[in-house]
Amino acid sequence: MKKPGEVFANASVYDPGIEAIVPRYDELHDALLNAPPQDRDESIRVLELGAGTGELTTKLLTRFPDSSVLAVDHSDQMLDEAERKLETFGDRATLERGAFPDDYPSASGEYDLVVSSLAVHHLDETRKQTLFDAIYESLVPGGWFLNGDVIRFDAPHLETLSGEMIENWVRSKGWREDDFMEEWEASDDYDDPSSLTDQLVWLRDSGFEAVTSIWQYYNFAVYGGKKSE
Ligand SMILES: C[S@@+](CC[C@H](N)C(=O)[O-])C[C@H]1O[C@@H](n2cnc3c(N)ncnc32)[C@H](O)[C@@H]1O
């Protein structure tokens, strides 16, 4: 049985598969990479939650050549893919198996940056808020949390619109969505996205400042905030 967020039965098809089913996947990652205040040459410690096959991890380690990333995921098969991909970065990349918010983040005042992509929306509302509290605690003063994720619209017609947009995207990749899902054994039975507004409020409640959304394309958004100095 698949774990939340694995998406495909076989993790080796994740990289080509996710680009075919998540519109503007690279652009979402770009927004996550462009948003941190740190300069490229700074030596920063990053915690990545739900690293999957290490796509964003690779981009982070490349964008910040003096950084180190602790990449966490609860899926053995995703971590196996990530391990192969991240080998070239040596000890700058550390992979750990664990689940958030139960196991991570556990540190206090340790990370300059906490990032996540397409993973937090698997948690229910309460666990998202627990996670935001823990992330706040784990950051250094002035550190940032940035999340690129699926969001829910409170307006049903906008949910329909987002669904149609995804169907069109999959079609633009040469597939009918049903055929794609069947052929790639894709599904996500654990989705529980929250609205962007709720999450921005919860971030504020956790103590974050400068809480904001940076990028949005229909029901995908990049948002976050800063721990007070
Ligand atoms: C859709 S993938 C995204 C992977 C990667 N961040 C990306 O941008 O392609 C979601 C990942 O989050 C992991 N995940 C989901 N919920 C998790 C949790 N509560 N704890 C740890 N990992 C989780 C899944 O195993 C999966 O690898």
The ligand as an SDF file (V2000), in Angstrom:
LIG
                    3D

 27 29  0  0  0  0  0  0  0  0999 V2000
    4.5350   14.4820   -3.9890 C   0  0  0  0  0  0  0  0  0  0  0  0
    6.0380   14.0240   -3.2060 S   0  0  0  0  0  0  0  0  0  0  0  0
    7.0050   15.5250   -3.3540 C   0  0  0  0  0  0  0  0  0  0  0  0
    8.4790   15.2310   -3.4180 C   0  0  0  0  0  0  0  0  0  0  0  0
    9.3660   16.4480   -3.6610 C   0  0  0  0  0  0  0  0  0  0  0  0
    9.3060   17.3640   -2.5310 N   0  0  0  0  0  0  0  0  0  0  0  0
    9.0310   17.1600   -4.9550 C   0  0  0  0  0  0  0  0  0  0  0  0
    8.8930   18.3960   -4.9610 O   0  0  0  0  0  0  0  0  0  0  0  0
    8.9350   16.4860   -5.9830 O   0  0  0  0  0  0  0  0  0  0  0  0
    5.6230   14.0850   -1.4770 C   0  0  0  0  0  0  0  0  0  0  0  0
    6.6860   13.4260   -0.6200 C   0  0  0  0  0  0  0  0  0  0  0  0
    6.3990   13.7030    0.7520 O   0  0  0  0  0  0  0  0  0  0  0  0
    6.5110   12.5090    1.5070 C   0  0  0  0  0  0  0  0  0  0  0  0
    5.6270   12.6700    2.6650 N   0  0  0  0  0  0  0  0  0  0  0  0
    4.2990   12.9490    2.6540 C   0  0  0  0  0  0  0  0  0  0  0  0
    3.8380   13.0810    3.9140 N   0  0  0  0  0  0  0  0  0  0  0  0
    4.9030   12.8820    4.7340 C   0  0  0  0  0  0  0  0  0  0  0  0
    5.0770   12.8870    6.1500 C   0  0  0  0  0  0  0  0  0  0  0  0
    4.0500   13.1430    6.9890 N   0  0  0  0  0  0  0  0  0  0  0  0
    6.3040   12.6530    6.6560 N   0  0  0  0  0  0  0  0  0  0  0  0
    7.3610   12.4090    5.8250 C   0  0  0  0  0  0  0  0  0  0  0  0
    7.2660   12.3810    4.4820 N   0  0  0  0  0  0  0  0  0  0  0  0
    6.0470   12.6210    3.9420 C   0  0  0  0  0  0  0  0  0  0  0  0
    6.1470   11.3820    0.5480 C   0  0  0  0  0  0  0  0  0  0  0  0
    6.7060   10.1490    0.9230 O   0  0  0  0  0  0  0  0  0  0  0  0
    6.7190   11.9150   -0.7650 C   0  0  0  0  0  0  0  0  0  0  0  0
    8.0400   11.4810   -0.9630 O   0  0  0  0  0  0  0  0  0  0  0  0
  1  2  1  0
  2  3  1  0
  2 10  1  0
  3  4  1  0
  4  5  1  0
  5  6  1  0
  5  7  1  0
  7  8  2  0
  7  9  1  0
 10 11  1  0
 11 12  1  0
 11 26  1  0
 12 13  1  0
 13 14  1  0
 13 24  1  0
 14 15  1  0
 14 23  1  0
 15 16  2  0
 16 17  1  0
 17 18  1  0
 17 23  2  0
 18 19  1  0
 18 20  2  0
 20 21  1  0
 21 22  2  0
 22 23  1  0
 24 25  1  0
 24 26  1  0
 26 27  1  0
M  CHG  2   2   1   9  -1
M  END
$$$$
